[in-house]
Amino acid sequence: MDEKISLESISQYSNTYSEKVLQGFFTSKDKITGSELLTLSKIQQVNLFVVRELFRSWKEETRRLKSPYFDYEQQEVKDALDTLMETLSNNILIDRTHFTPLFK
């Protein structure tokens, strides 16, 4: 039996599910923290997908940190950037406006 996947149905389900989860969370809070990301959905894999997308976005932002005036290849700069990234990862705080497209 041949089955065809309806991308429209998947998109509709995704939007419905994400709105339900987001509405449930953001009725009592204005922003979501990193630790709350890991428990947002009852489906752990969904939470991990969100973390993965956040990490991808973060890596892209750090790749753009290039300048003709500063040497980002120096070990001291790389170490400082690693420290900054670790500190930021422990201080995630996202409002609903920015979190919604990430979650969807």
VMD Tcl script that draws the C-alpha trace (Angstrom):
set ca {
  {0.00 0.00 0.00}
  {1.43 3.35 -1.05}
  {1.08 6.16 1.43}
  {1.63 9.78 0.62}
  {2.79 12.13 3.29}
  {0.84 15.34 3.36}
  {3.27 18.12 4.18}
  {0.32 20.44 4.64}
  {-1.14 18.12 7.30}
  {2.21 17.87 9.06}
  {2.56 21.64 9.07}
  {-0.98 22.10 10.38}
  {-0.41 19.53 13.16}
  {2.90 21.16 14.04}
  {1.32 24.60 14.29}
  {-1.60 23.32 16.37}
  {0.67 21.38 18.74}
  {3.17 24.23 19.14}
  {0.40 26.77 19.84}
  {-1.04 24.48 22.52}
  {2.35 24.05 24.21}
  {3.26 27.74 23.92}
  {-0.12 28.90 25.21}
  {0.17 26.55 28.16}
  {3.61 27.82 29.11}
  {3.31 31.53 28.39}
  {0.02 32.05 30.24}
  {1.97 32.22 33.49}
  {5.38 33.49 32.29}
  {6.77 36.15 29.98}
  {10.06 34.41 29.17}
  {11.49 30.90 29.05}
  {14.84 29.88 30.54}
  {17.28 27.23 29.37}
  {16.26 24.73 32.04}
  {12.59 25.27 31.18}
  {13.37 24.50 27.53}
  {14.26 20.97 28.56}
  {10.87 20.36 30.17}
  {8.60 22.47 27.95}
  {6.98 19.58 26.10}
  {6.07 16.19 27.52}
  {7.85 14.79 24.48}
  {11.55 14.99 25.33}
  {12.60 14.73 21.69}
  {10.69 17.95 20.90}
  {12.59 19.75 23.67}
  {15.89 18.48 22.32}
  {14.99 19.62 18.79}
  {14.44 23.11 20.18}
  {17.81 23.05 21.96}
  {19.45 21.83 18.75}
  {17.93 24.69 16.73}
  {18.97 27.20 19.36}
  {22.51 25.80 19.26}
  {22.60 26.01 15.45}
  {21.48 29.62 15.55}
  {24.06 30.39 18.22}
  {26.88 28.78 16.21}
  {25.89 30.83 13.17}
  {26.01 34.03 15.22}
  {29.50 33.24 16.48}
  {30.70 32.47 12.95}
  {29.78 36.01 11.98}
  {32.10 37.43 14.64}
  {34.84 38.34 12.23}
  {36.57 41.65 11.87}
  {39.39 43.10 9.80}
  {40.56 44.88 12.97}
  {40.76 42.04 15.46}
  {42.39 38.61 15.39}
  {39.74 36.07 16.37}
  {42.14 33.22 15.63}
  {44.40 33.92 18.62}
  {44.11 31.25 21.31}
  {43.45 33.82 24.03}
  {40.50 35.21 22.03}
  {39.18 31.70 21.30}
  {39.38 30.82 25.00}
  {37.56 34.01 25.98}
  {34.88 33.33 23.38}
  {34.46 29.78 24.70}
  {34.05 31.16 28.23}
  {31.49 33.68 26.99}
  {29.55 30.96 25.15}
  {29.51 28.73 28.23}
  {28.31 31.62 30.39}
  {25.60 32.53 27.88}
  {24.43 28.92 27.65}
  {23.79 29.01 31.39}
  {21.78 32.22 31.05}
  {19.26 31.54 28.29}
  {16.19 33.77 28.51}
  {13.82 34.09 25.54}
  {10.54 35.98 25.27}
  {7.55 34.47 23.47}
  {7.95 36.64 20.36}
  {11.43 35.29 19.68}
  {10.78 31.80 21.00}
  {7.67 31.03 18.91}
  {9.43 30.73 15.51}
  {12.25 28.75 17.13}
  {9.76 26.29 18.65}
  {7.67 25.96 15.51}
}
mol new
graphics top color blue
foreach p $ca { graphics top sphere $p radius 0.5 }
foreach p [lrange $ca 0 end-1] q [lrange $ca 1 end] { graphics top cylinder $p $q radius 0.2 }
display resetview
